């Protein structure tokens, strides 16, 4: 449908736009209108509301590429018995290619094309009048196709549609003529979508109700609105599902369900190029050492090329420590380190001594010293997934496989939500048949390493089809970056931040508590800035480094110097002995410094000798150029003493002497 603006129609009519608006306002011109951003009406005039001459003039000026067919007012019969409407004018028929029709209508088009072709052949073979031959052909069609409604006018109209390329005229449009058109006013439809495409998730009925309220307030002439069913049908037909999800659920839901994503290729990837790490809440209830039921967590590392679990670790809560232990297990099990370590942005990965702070680092900490993190010491490059992008980590799909393959084997499987929770779980928990943490951990390690890793590969790479995951892993190992176990233990040690050596030595924070470490050599470096490396599985000692990453010494724990109130005498005596040991050592060193084979003078003797030398030196000569005399300006007078003043002074002197004697006694 072509619409003209007021200015376009005024140009054709050769009048003012104000006059055209007046005609529109008085409904003397067939038109529609919308409300612009200034809350004013903008009129649109359909092209088929103009007379044929005005239509031809508009098309000649604005659509010069269109064939200029003869324009006839709808309903006017031509000599051929058909109606020839310009395809740009018709409000029902639109020019469509053959591929745009559904299969049923394609068959109907082919059917009528064959009939029209046979009609032309039938009427051209004899010398009878064409009208008589056409009537004979129609009788023949009715006999062959009793359900077919055909007449001379229909044949001529169909032929005209076929010749003009309007294939829509060859199909039965009854029931489809108004498809794509709606009786809902544009402003009402926009108001409805304004409320519906909102994350407040209003229902269709409520959005319809709010729309009626808005129309009643601002556009009462549009009432009554079409029914709610009309809005519902148009919503289902015209609004794409991705748009509904984006508007009502947000960007993340849209990306997860409808958004396009980048396909990864694994053809040129080798085993151990990328290890992907993440944590998973196990949907199985187990029994802890203290007799309480809980759910454990699985920290796992997946080889991206083959899909095997390179290392796993089960813990009561995911943490950076779980990540380090899992990484150590994976390196020991595979015998190599990866090139890249792909993780998300959780605290268990973005830690200063594991992989660095990444995007969590602050500007205020840019100049602060941080010891080299574990991944850097191992030569592994950490790669972080985009925030809120669950599609980036393939390990999430493997966790789903673990849930359906392993977790469901246990009778205490509880599911990830209330819908997955088995009905029998409550009875099983009451019966006490609950696996312990140790039993459960041992079982899932065997199932993961020797069952899941041996399953058939996904076949993303065609050459992997029919092979197990372990076979794919072995065939794609091209390089081993071996780390001896002793060196690995040292490289995987955790680090503290920089600290100053204090009276209690150095410390390590474990679960919010300070563990102090010291020895006598360490305390000699009192006040120096250092950092410590420690093995979380052996907290009996720490390795102390300076800020240039130079090893200084190993310091043992001094936990024996930490006493509780009410501790026994033996523990207290041992603590006192250790605290006194350093003081005793320093006293011994102090005595060693003071003892000497040389006979040194005291400091007083040295200073007095220096003063005597200065005293014996000759006086410095002065040669002033100007000598001035300063006088008091007053004549000296004799001071008169009050009566009895002499006795008072002598009494004070006696008192002072007596006080000095008392202090000496």
C-alpha positions, 0 to 999 in steps of 0.5 A: 500500500502506497500512502501520500503525505499532505504535502505530496497530495497538495503538490498534485492538487496544486493547492496549499497543505492547509487546505488538504488538512482541512479536507482530512479533518472534515473526512472529505478525503479517505485518509488515516492518521498517526500521532507524532512526537509532538502529540499532533496528527500526521495524515496519510492518504492512500494512493487508491483514494485518488482519481486515475489521473492523479494516480498516474501523475504520482506514479510517473513522478515518484515511481518512474521504474514501474510500468505505466499500465492503464489505470481503472477505478476498482469495479469498472469492467473492461472489454475483456471482462476483467479488472486491471488494477495497478499492482501498487494501488490494490489494497488486497493484492500484492505482487509476489513471486512463485516461491513466496506462495505456500505449496498448496497455493503453488499447486493451485497456480499450476492448475490454473496456468494449465487450464488457461493454456489448454483454453488458448489451445482449444479456442485456436484449433477451429473456426468457430467463434471464440465465445462459443468455444469458450463456453464449450471449454467451460462445460468440459471443465465443469464435467471434469471438475465438478467442484470447480467454479468457473465462468467466462469472467473468471477465465478472462480475469485469471488470464489477465492476472497471469499475463500481468504477473499477478499470481495472487489472482490465480489463487482462492483468497477467500478467508485470506484477503485481510491477512496481514491487516488489522483493525487495531489502531496504530497508537493502541497497538504501540501502547499495548506493546509498550506494556507487554514488551517489558520485564515486569511481565504483564499478562496479555489481559492486563496489557489490554486493560492498560491500553484501554485506560490510555485510549480512554484518557488520550484518544477517546475517539478510538474507542471501543477497541477491538477485542483482547483476542484481536490483540492476542492474534496479532501478537502471535502473528506479528511479533517474533518470539526473539523480540518477546524474549528480549523485551520480557526476559532481558539480554542474557535470556535472549543470548542464551536462547536466541542469540547467535554464538561463535562456533569453535573449531577443534580440528587444529587444536591439540590435547593440553592446548586448553584446559577448562576449569569450573565448579559444580554442585553435586546433586547427591546428598552425602554424610560428613565426618560430623554426621551432618548431611550436605552436598559436596562440590566438584572442582574439575579440569577438562581438556577442551580437545578431547573432552576428558576430565584431566583432574578433579577434586571434591570439597565441601566448598569451592575455593582457590585452594580447591583449584590449586589441588585440582590443578596439581592432580591434573598435572600429575595424572597427565604428566604435563602442564597446559598452554592455556587455563580457561576459567570464569571470573570467580574468586576461586580463579581470580586470586592474586597468588593463583592466576592474578586479579585480572579485571578485579584488580584496582587502580589503587593496587597497581603499584603494590608488589604482588608475588608471581602467581602460580600459573605464571610460575608454571608458564601457563597463560590464564584466559578468562571467559566473558562475564555472564557468558555461560555458552563460552565454557564447554565444561558446563555441558560435561557437568550435565553429562556428569549429573545424568551419568553419575549423580543419578546412580546414587539413591540420595540423588536430590536433583538441581531443583524441586522438579527433579527431586525424587519422591523416595528421597525423604524415605531414604534419608530417614533410613540412614542409607547415606554414603559418606563423603569418603565413600562417595569421593572414591566412587566418583573418581573411578566413574569419572576417570575410568567410565566417563573418560572412556565414553565415545567422543562427541564427534565434532571433528569427523576423524574422532567419530567412533573413538573414545575420549581417552583415545582422542586425547592420546592421539592428539598429544604432540608435546609434554611440558613435564614438571618434576614432582618436587619442583611442582610442589614448590611451584604450586605453593601459595603466596602471601602478600608482602608483609614486614617481619614483626616481633612474631615473625611472619604470618599466613592467614588461614580461614581468617586466623593468623598462623605465625612463623619465625626463627632466630635468623628471621627475627634478625631481619626485623622490619624488612618487607618480605612475602611467604610461600607455603604448601597448604597441605603442610602448614608446619613451615613457610618459605620466606622471599624478599621482594626481588623474589630471592629465597631467604630462609625457611621458618617453622611455625611458632604455634607453641607460643600461642596459649589459651587462658587456663593452659597447663603449666608445661605448655606455658613453660615451653612457650616462655622458653621459646620467647626467651630464647631469642632474647638470650641469643641477642644478649650473647651476640651483644656480649660478643660485640662488647668483648675485644682484645683491644683496650678502648677508652670510654666515651667520656674520656674520648670527649674530654680529651677532644675538649682539652685539645680545643681548649689548648688551641690559640685564640682566633684573632679578630680584626673588626673594621668598626668599633661602636660603644653601646651605653645604657643611657641611665645612671647607676643607682645604689639598690636599697634593701628592705629591712630584714631582707638579709635575714630572709635570703639566708633563711631560704639558702638554709631551707634549700640545703636542708631539702637537698640533704633529705633527698640524699638521705 
